[in-house]
Amino acid sequence: MTAMTDRVIEEALSLPADIRLNLVEKLITSLNLPIDKDIDRLWAEEAERRISQIEAGEARLVPGEKVFSRIRAKYRK
């Protein structure tokens, strides 16, 4: 990275959280990525459903270490 980039990042990180969030949203929007509000809404609903299941004790949680270990073992060649 350039010194200017480092300086911009350092200054951005010193901003209050709400302003940083606004900055992130603007930067992401500037990338012109395809946006599908229906998909975003469905993912948000799914996240809320999963949180509810966890809080109600209905979900079986697996530690991340175990998940990644299984993935590595499955795809190791």
Wavefront OBJ file of the C-alpha trace (Angstrom):
o trace
v 0.000 0.000 0.000
v 1.048 3.556 -0.499
v 1.637 6.008 2.322
v -1.467 7.885 1.214
v -3.575 4.711 1.381
v -2.233 3.932 4.841
v -3.053 7.476 5.974
v -6.621 7.275 4.611
v -7.184 3.908 6.322
v -5.752 5.190 9.596
v -7.997 8.249 9.493
v -11.046 6.163 8.568
v -10.418 3.813 11.509
v -10.302 6.767 13.874
v -13.855 7.814 12.934
v -16.841 6.979 15.169
v -18.513 3.643 14.384
v -21.638 5.144 12.807
v -19.592 7.235 10.389
v -17.362 4.249 9.543
v -20.488 2.209 8.786
v -21.744 4.955 6.491
v -18.339 5.049 4.784
v -18.356 1.268 4.275
v -21.817 1.419 2.723
v -20.707 4.168 0.334
v -17.543 2.293 -0.626
v -19.451 -0.917 -1.300
v -22.048 0.977 -3.333
v -19.249 2.578 -5.353
v -18.171 -0.880 -6.549
v -21.420 -1.132 -8.536
v -21.999 -4.710 -7.450
v -25.330 -6.228 -8.402
v -27.820 -5.648 -5.594
v -30.878 -7.776 -5.023
v -32.932 -6.460 -2.132
v -35.055 -9.631 -2.094
v -31.965 -11.786 -1.556
v -30.702 -9.418 1.145
v -34.106 -9.591 2.870
v -34.191 -13.401 2.663
v -30.673 -13.678 4.134
v -31.647 -11.327 6.968
v -34.742 -13.438 7.689
v -32.637 -16.608 7.657
v -30.126 -15.078 10.055
v -32.931 -14.057 12.430
v -34.446 -17.563 12.215
v -31.096 -19.143 13.071
v -30.528 -16.754 15.969
v -33.963 -17.657 17.341
v -33.153 -21.362 17.074
v -29.865 -20.891 18.904
v -31.473 -18.833 21.658
v -34.254 -21.421 22.056
v -31.697 -24.236 22.309
v -33.057 -25.860 19.149
v -29.811 -25.704 17.163
v -26.862 -28.053 17.526
v -23.768 -25.870 17.431
v -20.468 -27.186 16.083
v -17.216 -25.417 16.954
v -15.521 -23.778 13.964
v -12.322 -25.783 14.538
v -14.257 -29.003 14.086
v -16.046 -27.751 10.961
v -12.821 -26.692 9.258
v -11.081 -29.889 10.308
v -13.841 -31.921 8.632
v -13.614 -29.787 5.484
v -9.830 -30.188 5.300
v -10.119 -33.954 5.772
v -12.837 -34.236 3.138
v -11.006 -32.257 0.470
v -7.435 -33.274 1.242
v -5.979 -35.132 -1.695
l 1 2 3 4 5 6 7 8 9 10 11 12 13 14 15 16 17 18 19 20 21 22 23 24 25 26 27 28 29 30 31 32 33 34 35 36 37 38 39 40 41 42 43 44 45 46 47 48 49 50 51 52 53 54 55 56 57 58 59 60 61 62 63 64 65 66 67 68 69 70 71 72 73 74 75 76 77
